[in-house]
C-alpha cells in the first residue's frame, strides 16, 4: 500500500519536479562569476538557478512562448541539488519584457544555438542550447 501511495504522489507531483540537465556561466565585468545550474521540467520549461553565498537568482525560459520570466525564487523554487521542486506548474513569474515591473533592460537574446540575458544583479548568463 505504501509503494502505491509513493508512486501516486510522484505521478501527481511530476510536473512540479525539475531535473538538472547542465550548467551555464554567469559573467560579471571581465571575469567568470559563477556557474548557473540549468533544470528542465517535464513541460519543457528551463530553469536557470544562480546561487551565491548571499543570494539566489532564478529565471525561467518558456519553450512555448520563447520568453524569459522572473519567478519569486525563494518562495516558489526549492533546490535539492540534482533536482528542484516548484510549488507551481508551470512556474509563473514576471515577463522580462514587462518594462513596468522589470525596470532594467535584460537584453534577452534567444537564438537556435543559445540563450543569453542579463540578470537583475547585472551578471550575463550565457547558455548553449545543446547543454539542455
N, C-alpha and C positions, 0 to 999 in steps of 0.2 A: 504493500500500500504506500509506503514511504517513497519508493522509487517512482511510482506512478505520479505522486504529488510533485516530486522534484522535476520530472520530465515535463509535467504540465506547467509548472512555474517557469521553467526555462523557455518553453514554447510560447507562453503568454507574454513574457518579457523580452523575447528575442529582438524585436525592433528597437529596444532601448539599449542594447549592448553594441559596443563598437570594438573592433579588433585593431591593434596596432599593425600597420602594414608597411611602415617605413619612417624615414626621417627627412626633414628639410633643414636648411640653415637659416638662421636669423642673423643678419649682418647689421652692425652698427656703423658708425663712421670709421671706415678703413680697417675693420677687424671683424673676425667671426665672433659673434657674441655667444651663441649657444645653438644646440640642436633642438629642433622642434619635432615633437612626436606627431605622426600622422596616423589617424584612426579612420576606419571605414565602417559604415553602418550597413545593414542588410538592404537598406533602401538606396544605397549608392552615395549618400552624403559623406563628405570628407571633413573630419575634424582636425584642425591644427591646434595643438596644445603646447604652449610655450611656458615652461615652468622655470622660475629662477628662485633664489633664496627668499626674495621678498614679495614676489608677485606671481600670479598665474594668468596668462592671457589665452583666450581661445577664440577661434574663428571657424566658421563652417562654410564650406564650399558646397553649394547645392548643384548637383549634376543636372537636375531637371530644369532649373532656371538659369544656370551658368552665372550665379551671383554669390558674393560673399556676404554672410550675415555675422553679426556680433551677438552671441547669446550672453546671458547672465551666467558667467562661468562658475563662480563659487557656489551658487545655489542650484545649478542645473546639471553640471558635469561632475562626476566622481571618478577619479583616476585610480586604477589598481595595477599600474604597470603595463602589462601587455594587453589589457582590456580596460575599457572605460564604460561607465554607465551614465545614461542621460535620463533625467526624470521625465523628459518629454520626447515624443517621437511623432513626427520629425522635430528636430531641435529648432525652436523658434528663436528669433533674435531681430535686431535692427539691421536693415539693409545698409551695406557700406555706402551706397549711393544716396542715402537719405541725408541731405545736407542740413536739415533742421536738427536732427538728433546726433548725427556724426559731424562735428564741426570742422573736421580736418579732411583733406583730400587723401584718401588711402592709396591713390594711384594704382588701382587694380588693373593688372594686365593678365588676361586669360587667353592662352593660345592652345593649339592642339598638343604642344610638347611640354608646356609648363604653366604654372600659376605663380604670379608674383603680386605682392601687395605690401604696403607699409602699415605696420601695426599702429595702434593709438599711442604706444610708447615710443614710436619713432624707429623701430627696427624694421628692416626689409626682409620679408620671408620669401624665399625662392624655392619652389618645389617642382621637380621634374615629374611629369605625369606617369612616366614608366616606373616610378618608385611606389606608386599606389595603383 
